[in-house]
Amino acid sequence: MSDDAIDFEEIFAQYRSDPYDYVDVHSIHTGRIRFMVKEGDEVEGVTGQWRHIPGTPLYVLTRERNPKTVHSPTNGTISFVRQDLEGMFTEAGEKIITIRHPLKKREIIDRILRQVLTPFNAPERAKYYFSPEIQSRIDKYGQREVMVNPGDEIMTMSLMKRDTPVFYTGEPGIIHSVYFRPGVTVEQGEPLLGLCSREKLPFIEKIITRVKAEWD
């Protein structure tokens, strides 16, 4: 994406006026629902040194006399609750709660970068690892010094206990951002990497500097 195609003043204005993410929570399976929060309540996500403390309880879903408590995935304020479903039988996947999550500085930077960088997406739902050659170059030089070109074997895809090489198909660029964790399943179509040309790096650093200066 070219710099001229992006109206950064408009993007910055949007985040200033509404610096929130709206996280929809859906019913995890069918069952009778009982809400444990209401609109305006403050909630917390997972906390603790080892991420071992679950978030605020949001609702209890009972199926076949087996109650399941679902906890908040993030911190924020409850902005929507399907109160009409209280005590009712609910279908799986029903949108029942929305959490207004205040974006932190690093989250705003990440969201803007995802609009600027060229994504390389997961071809399948699988676990991913950098290829040995790319990992070696990252370890030696740092990811933002690693240039990849079309046809390069950049990753290994682990699916059904079988490893398959993944070849880069985009425009030549450096690895600016890494969105996956080795060995953790990534959904098909989700970004694995964000890449950019070397010439674009100063421009991207300017964006990051500006966000850091303008947001608390």
Secondary structure as the mmCIF struct_conf table of DSSP 4:
data_model
#
loop_
_struct_conf.conf_type_id
_struct_conf.id
_struct_conf.beg_label_comp_id
_struct_conf.beg_label_asym_id
_struct_conf.beg_label_seq_id
_struct_conf.end_label_comp_id
_struct_conf.end_label_asym_id
_struct_conf.end_label_seq_id
HELX_RH_3T_P HELX_RH_3T_P1 ASP A 3 ALA A 5
HELX_RH_AL_P HELX_RH_AL_P1 PHE A 8 SER A 17
STRN STRN1 TYR A 20 HIS A 26
BEND BEND1 ILE A 28 THR A 30
STRN STRN2 GLY A 31 PHE A 35
BEND BEND2 MET A 36 MET A 36
TURN_TY1_P TURN_TY1_P1 GLU A 39 GLY A 40
STRN STRN3 GLU A 42 VAL A 43
STRN STRN4 THR A 47 THR A 47
BEND BEND3 GLY A 48 GLY A 48
TURN_TY1_P TURN_TY1_P2 GLN A 49 TRP A 50
BEND BEND4 ARG A 51 ARG A 51
STRN STRN5 ILE A 53 ILE A 53
STRN STRN6 PRO A 57 ARG A 63
TURN_TY1_P TURN_TY1_P3 GLU A 64 ARG A 65
STRN STRN7 ASN A 66 HIS A 71
BEND BEND5 PRO A 73 THR A 74
STRN STRN8 GLY A 76 VAL A 81
HELX_RH_3T_P HELX_RH_3T_P2 GLN A 83 LEU A 85
TURN_TY1_P TURN_TY1_P4 GLU A 86 GLY A 87
BEND BEND6 MET A 88 MET A 88
STRN STRN9 PHE A 89 THR A 90
TURN_TY1_P TURN_TY1_P5 ALA A 92 GLY A 93
STRN STRN10 LYS A 95 PRO A 102
HELX_LH_PP_P HELX_LH_PP_P1 LEU A 103 LYS A 104
HELX_RH_AL_P HELX_RH_AL_P2 LYS A 105 VAL A 116
BEND BEND7 LEU A 117 LEU A 117
STRN STRN11 THR A 118 ASN A 121
BEND BEND8 PRO A 123 ARG A 125
STRN STRN12 ALA A 126 PHE A 130
HELX_RH_AL_P HELX_RH_AL_P3 PRO A 132 TYR A 141
HELX_RH_3T_P HELX_RH_3T_P3 GLN A 143 GLU A 145
STRN STRN13 MET A 147 VAL A 148
TURN_TY1_P TURN_TY1_P6 PRO A 150 GLY A 151
STRN STRN14 GLU A 153 LEU A 159
TURN_TY1_P TURN_TY1_P7 MET A 160 LYS A 161
STRN STRN15 ARG A 162 PHE A 167
BEND BEND9 GLY A 170 GLY A 170
BEND BEND10 PRO A 172 PRO A 172
STRN STRN16 GLY A 173 VAL A 178
TURN_TY1_P TURN_TY1_P8 PRO A 182 GLY A 183
BEND BEND11 VAL A 184 VAL A 184
STRN STRN17 THR A 185 VAL A 186
TURN_TY1_P TURN_TY1_P9 GLN A 188 GLY A 189
STRN STRN18 PRO A 191 CYS A 196
HELX_RH_3T_P HELX_RH_3T_P4 ARG A 198 LYS A 200
HELX_RH_AL_P HELX_RH_AL_P4 LEU A 201 GLU A 214
#
